[in-house]
Amino acid sequence: MVYFVSVIIYLVILIVVGAWRSRAVKSQDDFMVAGRRLSTKVLVGTLLATWIGSGSIIASAGLAYDKGFSALWFDAGVWVALIILYLIAGRVRRFGQYTVPDILEVRYNATARVLGTIVTIIAYTAIVSYQFRAGGMVLNMIAGIPMKEGMMITALFVIGYTVLAGMISVAYTDVVNGVVMTIGLIIAFPFLLDKAGGWSQMTAALPPVKLSPMGDLSIIDALAYALPTMLLLLGESGMYQRFFSAKDEKTAKKSVIGWIIGTVFIETLIVVIAIIGSTLFTDIGSEMVILHSVQNGLPVVVGCLTLAAVVAVIVSTADSFLLVPATNFMRDIYQRFINPDVTQKKMILYSRLAVVVLGIIAYLQIQFFSKVLEMALYAYTMYGVGLTPAVMAAFFWKRATAAGGVSGIAGGMLMTLIWEIAGQPFGLATIYPALGTSLLLLIVVSLATPRPSDEKWKPFSA
């Protein structure tokens, strides 16, 4: 019961902070991009807390429980992506829009904007969906609440909280969540390692394959984990939305440095803690390893803090990934094509309604996947191959054309759906045919069509 009470107290604190920040919401800029005034420290906190979600604390940890240190391949693609993002963060802020589809229309055309919005809604509601599943797992473990009811409670909280104040509340509470998450995991590590008998005894208890960087993975298997996460992050709309929220270009670029350091440290720590947990608890579901270790391997006070860190992870990721598609729909469909003259007051109201609708859509998707890892790889692939090649070409390839960009987006999205529905024929991970299709269409169609005018690519140049 003490764990349940600690979670409730933490969630109440989040609501109070969100309600306090909600007073600052006066315009579309406030709701969608926090008035474009976030500092470096706030940006680092919100970027870190958004990215380290249940994909890390549940899916990556579960992979580490099963396969050992080779699970770091799931995170390695992220680290590569962050280095590339450092090169374009300043340019993104200088562009000064709201969404990735904004980028796609300026660089390509209106069709690219619409397709980009569709891909984002499909992928991001799936990501929100498995945050709801993770919340249900937490409530089931600490309070005995059935999974179905626990997922519903999580969904109601996340939807209500995101409706409250948009990016302003999300960004500032993400800083709190990021701090709690980091402290909780750092404190948990020595307690669990001591319980396992120290590093040497822990590693001696593991089979050699789990200590290997490759484990039992072939390079094809390893890249099937690394590529989806890398491609998702390179085009991740929530990250671009936060760059648009920075107070200036220098702030956006500096924030990536802190984000790189924090992400490498925390993702590695999660994997190591999961591996320690695999030696302590050998008969649990793999994706429960962090949750089980928190409840059964730590002193109560430390366990409560670490559990608050897990809740921070879930809430931060869920509200951020729910806000993005709502922003995309309102900005890139409603305001762009249906009602360009919508008032600021109605824009905020309709954005909040969009959050509710998309939250319900996310909740309905829970039934289609049995594990968080499955949902994560599907969502990462859908977004990564659908949008990322076209987004990267916007910044790095002057020869990319409107026809090439649209073809790449549509081809990647459709191949992901086809390959998943077909059950991944030949045992080939969806990322390979989907990424191949997206890149092939982007390159071939661009080279087969006339060069874009200078005004198409110059806003994106260094």
C-alpha positions in Angstrom: 0.0 0.0 0.0 2.9 2.4 0.8 4.0 2.1 -2.9 0.5 3.0 -4.1 0.3 6.0 -1.8 3.7 7.2 -3.0 2.5 7.1 -6.6 -0.7 9.0 -5.8 1.3 11.7 -3.9 3.6 12.0 -6.8 0.8 12.3 -9.4 -0.9 14.9 -7.2 2.3 17.0 -7.2 2.3 16.8 -11.0 -1.3 18.0 -11.2 -0.5 20.9 -8.9 2.6 21.9 -11.0 0.6 21.6 -14.2 -2.3 23.6 -12.9 0.1 26.4 -11.8 1.8 26.5 -15.2 -1.5 26.4 -17.0 -2.2 30.0 -16.1 0.4 31.0 -18.7 -1.5 29.5 -21.6 -2.8 32.5 -23.5 -2.2 31.6 -27.2 -1.4 28.8 -29.7 2.3 29.4 -29.2 1.9 28.8 -25.4 0.0 25.6 -25.8 2.1 24.1 -28.7 5.6 25.5 -28.2 5.6 27.0 -24.7 5.8 30.5 -26.0 9.2 29.8 -27.6 11.0 30.7 -24.4 12.4 27.5 -22.9 16.0 27.6 -21.5 18.7 25.1 -22.0 18.2 23.4 -18.6 14.4 23.1 -19.2 15.0 21.7 -22.7 17.5 19.1 -21.5 15.0 18.0 -18.8 12.1 17.7 -21.1 14.0 16.0 -24.0 15.5 13.5 -21.6 12.2 12.7 -19.7 10.3 12.4 -23.0 12.7 10.0 -24.7 13.3 7.7 -21.7 9.9 6.2 -21.6 8.5 2.7 -21.1 10.3 1.8 -24.3 13.4 2.0 -22.1 12.1 1.1 -18.7 9.9 -1.8 -19.9 10.9 -2.9 -23.4 14.7 -2.3 -23.3 14.9 -3.7 -19.7 12.9 -6.7 -20.7 15.4 -7.3 -23.6 18.3 -7.0 -21.2 16.7 -9.5 -18.8 16.5 -12.0 -21.7 19.7 -11.3 -23.6 22.1 -9.4 -21.3 24.4 -6.6 -22.5 23.5 -7.1 -26.2 20.2 -5.3 -25.3 22.3 -2.1 -25.6 21.8 -2.4 -29.4 18.2 -1.2 -28.8 19.7 2.0 -27.4 22.8 2.3 -29.6 20.9 3.7 -32.6 19.6 6.5 -30.4 23.1 7.6 -29.5 24.1 7.8 -33.2 20.9 9.8 -33.9 21.7 12.3 -31.1 25.1 13.2 -32.7 23.4 13.9 -36.0 20.7 16.0 -34.3 23.3 18.2 -32.8 24.2 19.3 -36.3 20.7 20.5 -37.1 19.2 21.6 -33.8 20.0 25.3 -34.4 18.7 25.2 -38.0 15.4 23.7 -36.7 14.9 26.5 -34.2 15.8 29.2 -36.8 13.1 27.7 -39.0 10.7 28.7 -36.2 7.6 26.6 -37.0 5.5 24.2 -34.9 5.6 20.7 -36.3 7.6 18.3 -38.6 4.8 18.5 -41.2 5.5 22.3 -41.3 9.0 21.3 -42.4 7.7 18.8 -44.9 5.4 21.3 -46.7 8.0 24.1 -47.0 10.6 21.6 -48.3 8.3 19.5 -50.4 4.5 20.3 -50.7 1.1 20.1 -49.0 0.7 16.4 -49.8 3.9 15.7 -47.8 2.4 17.7 -44.9 -0.8 15.6 -44.9 1.0 12.3 -45.2 3.4 13.3 -42.4 0.5 14.1 -40.1 -1.1 10.7 -40.9 2.1 8.8 -40.1 2.6 10.8 -36.9 -0.9 10.1 -35.6 -0.6 6.3 -36.4 2.8 5.9 -34.8 2.4 8.3 -31.8 -0.9 6.9 -30.7 0.7 3.5 -30.7 3.6 4.8 -28.5 1.0 6.4 -26.1 -0.8 3.1 -26.1 2.1 1.2 -24.6 2.6 3.9 -22.0 -0.9 3.1 -20.9 0.0 -0.6 -20.8 3.0 0.2 -18.7 0.9 2.2 -16.3 -1.5 -0.7 -15.9 1.5 -2.9 -15.1 2.6 -0.6 -12.3 -0.8 -0.3 -10.7 -1.3 -4.0 -11.0 2.0 -4.7 -9.2 1.7 -2.2 -6.4 -2.0 -2.2 -5.7 -3.4 -5.3 -7.2 -5.6 -3.3 -9.6 -6.5 -5.5 -12.6 -4.5 -4.7 -15.7 -7.6 -3.5 -17.7 -8.7 -1.1 -15.0 -5.1 0.0 -14.4 -4.6 0.9 -18.1 -7.8 2.8 -18.1 -6.8 4.8 -15.0 -3.5 5.6 -16.5 -5.1 6.7 -19.8 -7.6 9.0 -17.9 -4.8 10.6 -15.9 -2.5 11.2 -18.9 -5.3 12.5 -21.2 -6.6 14.9 -18.4 -3.1 16.1 -17.6 -2.1 16.8 -21.2 -5.4 18.7 -21.8 -4.6 20.9 -18.8 -1.9 23.1 -20.2 -0.1 21.7 -23.3 3.6 22.2 -23.8 4.1 24.7 -21.0 3.1 22.3 -18.2 4.6 19.3 -20.0 8.0 20.9 -20.4 8.3 22.1 -16.8 7.0 18.9 -15.1 9.3 16.9 -17.4 12.2 18.7 -15.6 10.9 17.4 -12.3 10.3 14.0 -13.8 13.8 13.9 -15.3 15.4 14.8 -11.9 13.4 12.2 -10.0 14.1 9.5 -12.7 17.8 10.1 -12.6 18.1 10.2 -8.8 15.8 7.2 -8.3 17.8 5.0 -10.7 21.2 6.1 -9.4 20.2 5.3 -5.8 18.6 1.9 -6.8 21.8 0.7 -8.5 24.1 0.2 -5.5 21.3 -1.4 -3.4 20.5 -4.0 -6.1 24.2 -4.7 -6.9 24.9 -5.3 -3.2 21.9 -7.6 -3.0 23.3 -9.5 -6.0 26.6 -10.0 -4.1 28.6 -7.4 -6.0 29.7 -7.0 -9.6 31.9 -10.1 -9.8 29.3 -12.4 -8.2 26.6 -11.0 -10.4 28.5 -11.5 -13.6 29.6 -15.0 -12.5 25.9 -15.9 -12.2 25.3 -15.0 -15.8 25.9 -17.3 -18.8 28.8 -16.0 -21.0 26.4 -15.2 -23.9 24.7 -12.5 -21.7 28.1 -10.8 -21.1 28.9 -10.5 -24.8 28.2 -7.2 -26.7 26.5 -9.3 -29.4 25.1 -12.0 -27.2 23.2 -14.5 -29.4 22.3 -11.7 -31.9 23.5 -11.7 -35.5 24.4 -8.3 -37.0 21.1 -8.4 -38.8 19.2 -9.0 -35.5 21.2 -6.3 -33.8 20.5 -3.7 -36.5 16.8 -4.7 -36.4 16.8 -3.3 -32.8 19.1 -0.3 -33.4 17.7 1.1 -36.7 14.1 1.6 -35.6 15.1 3.6 -32.6 17.7 5.6 -34.5 15.2 6.5 -37.3 12.4 7.4 -34.9 14.6 9.8 -33.0 16.1 11.5 -36.1 12.6 12.5 -37.2 10.8 12.5 -33.8 8.2 15.3 -33.9 8.2 15.9 -30.1 11.9 16.6 -30.2 11.5 19.1 -33.1 8.6 20.7 -31.3 10.9 21.2 -28.3 13.6 22.7 -30.5 10.9 25.1 -31.8 10.1 25.9 -28.2 13.7 27.0 -27.4 14.3 30.7 -26.8 17.0 30.8 -29.6 19.2 28.7 -31.9 22.1 28.5 -29.4 19.8 27.2 -26.7 18.5 24.5 -29.0 21.9 23.3 -29.9 23.4 23.4 -26.4 20.4 21.3 -25.1 21.4 18.4 -27.3 24.8 18.1 -25.6 23.1 17.6 -22.2 20.6 15.3 -23.8 23.3 13.1 -25.3 25.1 12.7 -21.9 21.9 12.0 -20.0 20.5 9.5 -22.5 23.7 7.4 -22.7 24.0 7.4 -18.9 20.4 6.6 -18.1 19.8 4.0 -20.8 22.9 2.1 -19.9 22.0 2.3 -16.2 18.5 0.8 -17.0 20.1 -2.1 -18.9 22.6 -2.8 -16.1 19.9 -2.7 -13.4 17.7 -5.1 -15.5 20.7 -7.5 -15.9 21.3 -7.4 -12.1 17.5 -8.1 -11.7 17.8 -11.1 -13.9 20.2 -12.7 -11.5 18.0 -11.9 -8.5 14.6 -12.9 -9.9 14.7 -15.7 -12.3 11.0 -16.6 -12.6 9.3 -13.4 -13.6 8.1 -11.9 -16.9 11.0 -10.2 -18.5 9.3 -6.9 -19.0 8.5 -6.7 -15.3 12.1 -6.8 -14.2 12.6 -3.2 -13.2 9.2 -3.0 -11.5 9.8 -6.3 -9.6 13.3 -5.2 -8.6 12.0 -2.0 -7.2 9.3 -3.6 -5.1 11.2 -6.7 -3.9 14.9 -5.7 -4.1 15.1 -2.3 -2.4 14.4 -0.8 1.0 10.9 0.7 1.1 12.0 4.4 1.1 14.4 3.8 -1.9 11.7 1.7 -3.6 9.1 4.4 -3.3 11.5 7.0 -4.8 12.5 4.6 -7.7 8.9 3.8 -8.3 8.1 7.5 -8.6 10.9 7.5 -11.2 9.2 4.8 -13.2 5.9 6.7 -13.0 7.8 9.8 -14.1 9.1 7.9 -17.1 5.6 6.8 -18.1 3.8 10.0 -17.6 6.4 12.2 -19.3 6.5 10.1 -22.4 2.8 9.6 -22.6 1.8 13.2 -22.3 4.5 14.4 -24.8 3.7 11.8 -27.4 0.0 12.6 -27.0 0.5 16.3 -27.4 2.4 16.0 -30.6 -0.3 14.3 -32.8 -2.9 16.7 -31.4 -0.7 19.6 -32.4 -0.1 18.1 -35.8 -3.8 17.5 -36.4 -4.8 21.1 -35.4 -1.9 22.8 -37.1 -1.4 20.7 -40.2 -4.9 19.7 -41.0 -7.5 21.9 -39.3 -5.7 25.3 -39.3 -3.9 24.7 -42.6 -6.8 23.3 -44.7 -10.1 23.7 -42.9 -10.2 26.9 -40.9 -7.1 29.1 -41.5 -8.7 32.0 -39.6 -9.5 30.1 -36.4 -9.1 32.3 -33.3 -6.4 31.6 -30.7 -9.1 30.8 -28.1 -10.8 28.2 -30.3 -7.4 26.8 -31.4 -6.6 26.0 -27.8 -10.1 24.6 -27.1 -10.0 22.4 -30.2 -6.4 21.3 -29.5 -7.6 20.0 -26.1 -10.5 18.2 -27.7 -8.0 16.6 -30.1 -5.9 15.4 -27.2 -9.0 13.6 -25.8 -9.9 12.0 -29.1 -6.4 10.8 -29.8 -6.0 9.5 -26.3 -9.1 7.4 -26.8 -7.7 6.1 -30.1 -4.4 5.2 -28.3 -6.3 3.3 -25.6 -8.2 1.2 -28.1 -4.9 0.1 -29.7 -3.7 -1.7 -26.5 -5.5 -5.0 -27.6 -3.5 -5.4 -30.8 -0.1 -6.2 -29.1 0.9 -8.5 -26.3 4.2 -6.9 -25.3 5.6 -3.4 -25.0 8.6 -4.4 -27.1 6.4 -5.4 -30.0 4.4 -2.2 -29.9 7.6 -0.1 -29.7 9.3 -1.7 -32.7 6.1 -1.3 -34.8 5.7 2.4 -33.9 9.3 3.2 -34.2 9.5 1.6 -37.7 6.3 3.2 -38.9 7.5 6.7 -38.0 11.2 6.1 -38.7 10.8 4.8 -42.3 7.8 7.0 -43.1 9.1 10.4 -42.1 12.8 10.3 -41.1 14.4 9.8 -44.6 12.4 12.8 -46.0 13.1 14.9 -43.0 16.9 14.2 -43.1 16.9 14.9 -46.9 15.3 18.2 -46.2 18.4 19.3 -44.2 21.2 17.3 -46.0 20.2 16.7 -49.6 19.5 19.7 -51.9 18.5 17.4 -54.8 15.5 15.9 -52.9 12.3 16.9 -54.7 8.6 17.1 -53.8 7.7 14.0 -55.7 10.6 12.1 -54.1 9.7 13.2 -50.6 6.0 12.3 -51.0 6.9 8.9 -52.6 9.3 8.0 -49.8 6.8 8.9 -47.1 4.0 7.0 -48.7 6.1 4.0 -49.6 7.7 3.6 -46.2 4.3 3.8 -44.4 2.6 1.4 -46.7 5.4 -1.2 -46.7 5.4 -1.1 -42.9 1.7 -1.9 -42.8 1.9 -4.5 -45.5 4.9 -6.3 -43.9 3.3 -6.2 -40.4 0.0 -7.5 -41.6 1.7 -10.3 -43.6 3.4 -11.4 -40.3 7.0 -10.4 -41.4 7.5 -12.9 -44.2 10.8 -15.0 -44.3 11.4 -13.9 -40.7 12.7 -10.6 -42.0 12.2 -7.7 -39.6 9.9 -5.0 -41.0 12.6 -2.3 -40.8 14.5 -3.7 -43.7 11.9 -3.8 -46.5 10.2 -0.6 -45.2 13.4 1.4 -45.0 14.6 0.1 -48.3 11.4 1.0 -50.0 11.4 4.5 -48.5 15.0 5.3 -49.4 14.7 3.8 -52.9 11.6 5.8 -53.8 13.0 9.0 -52.2 16.3 8.8 -54.2 15.1 7.4 -57.5 12.0 9.6 -57.8 14.0 12.7 -56.8 16.7 12.0 -59.4 14.0 11.3 -62.1 12.3 14.7 -61.5 13.5 18.3 -62.0 15.7 19.8 -59.4 13.9 21.9 -56.7 14.2 25.6 -56.8 16.7 27.3 -54.4 14.0 28.7 -52.2 12.9 25.1 -51.4 16.2 24.1 -49.8 17.9 27.3 -48.7 15.8 27.7 -45.4 17.3 24.3 -44.3 20.9 24.9 -45.2 23.6 25.5 -42.6 
